[in-house]
Amino acid sequence: MQALSALMWCVVPIVWLALGICIPSASGQAVVNIYQATLMEADQKTPEISTQELRQIVAEHSAMIVDARPFDEYTVSHIPGAITVPAKPGVPRSQYVSDIAAIGSMVQGNTAAPLVLYCNGPFCDKSKRLAEALLGAGYTNVRRYQLGMPVWRALGG
């Protein structure tokens, strides 16, 4: 148990820094907590949402949440209410991307339907690839939870 406690004291500050979490300062600047954090990556084609925003979307059922990971990862765990879709045919697993035709069927061709995509976190590109494919197909309301499943679980989701 002591080893786990010591590990947490090492890991938590690193996670905070990686996620850009701010610690209160004496200058009185606004503080962002972990539930409001995003990666804030430059030049993204789709907006990113925070854990707080995703929790609200889940509670209100205000968007279709798409797990951009393969089915076997989805079955292990997923965000409540999230759907999974099959892989795009002919794409190797290393370049996995969900089939946008399946998403099109689910939203009945409504390219303005609100969609939130997620995958395995900051170093996973599956939701980014899917977002780009959806934008290329004319979808206009696509957002990403780029912190992904690891952060969702770590924050009690």
N, C-alpha and C positions, 0 to 999 in steps of 0.2 A: 504494500500500500504506500510505503514511503517513496518507493521508486516512481510510482504513478504520480504522486503529489509533486515530486521534484521535476518530473517530466513536464507536467502542466505549467509550472512556473517558468520553464524554458520555452515551451511551445506557444503559450497564449500571447506573450509580447511579440513574438515573431509573426504570428497570425495577424495581430493588430497592425503591425507595421506593413505587412504585405497587403492588407486591405485598405491601408490609408486611414486607419482609425485615429482620430485626434484625441489627445489627452487634454483636459482643461488647462488653459493657460492663464497667467496672471493678467494678461492684456485684455481679458474680457471678450475675446473673439468667440464666435459661435462654435459650439462643440458638436461634432457629428458622432452619434453613437453607432455601435456595430450594426444595429437594425436599420440604420439609414445609409449605411456605407454602400458604395458601388466601386468598381475598379477604376472608373473615370479614364478609360483608355481613349487615346486620341484617335480622331478620324474614323469613328465607328459609323457604320451605315444605318444601324438601328439603335434606338435609345435603350439604355440599360435601366433596370428597375432595382430597387433595394429590397431587402427582406421584408421591411415594413410594408412597402407597396404590394409585394406579392402576397403577404398575409391578408391584406385587405381584399385583393382580387379573389383569393381563395374563399374568403368569408362571404363575399358578395356574388360570387359566380359571374363576375363581370367580363371575363375573357376566357377563351379556350386556352388551357395550359397544355403545351406539347412537350413531352419528354423526348429530346432529340437523340437519346441513347438507344442502343440496340435493345430488343425485347428482353433478352436475358438479364440485362442490368435493370431494366424497368421492373421486372418481377421481383428482384431482390428488395428494392425500395423505390418509392416515387412520392412526389408531392401529392397530397390529397386532391382528387378531382382531375389529375393530369391524365392525358391520353398518350398512348404510344401508337406509332404508325410503322408499317414495314419499311425496310430499307429500299432505296431507289434501286431498281434492277440493274445489275451489271457493274455495281460499284464495289471495289475491294473494301474489306473491313477497315483497313487503315485509313481510308478516305470516306468512311461511313457518312451517309446523309440520308435523312428520312425522305420518303417518296412524297413530293408535294401534291401529286395527283390524289393520294389518299386524304390529305388535308383538305384539298379542294372539295372532295366528296362530303367530308364531315361538315364543312361550312356551306355546303350547297352552292358552291361557286361564288360566294360573297367575298370578293377580294378586299372589302373594307372591314371584315369581321376582326374584332380584336383578338390578337394572338400573343401569347407569352411563351417563349422558348427557353429551355434550360438543358444543361447537360452535366458534366462532371467537374465543373468549376473553372477557376481562372486559367488553367493550362489546357483546357479542352476546347477544341474548335468546332465541335459538332453543331452547337446552336448557332454559331456564326455562319457556318456553311449553309445550314438550313435557312437562316434569315436571308442570306444573299440569294439563294434559289427562289425564295418566296418573293423578294423584291423584284427579281428578274421576271417573275411570272405576273407582276402587277399588283401584288398585295401591298396595302398602304398603311396597315395598322399593326406592325410587327414590333414587339419589344423583347428584350432578353433579360433573364435573370442569370447573369454571367457568373455570379458567385456559386451557383449550382448546388447540386445535391449535397456535397460535403458540408458546405456552410449551412444549408437548410437544416441538416441533421444536427450539426454542432450547436445551432441556436434553438434546439428543442422542437424542430418541425417533424 
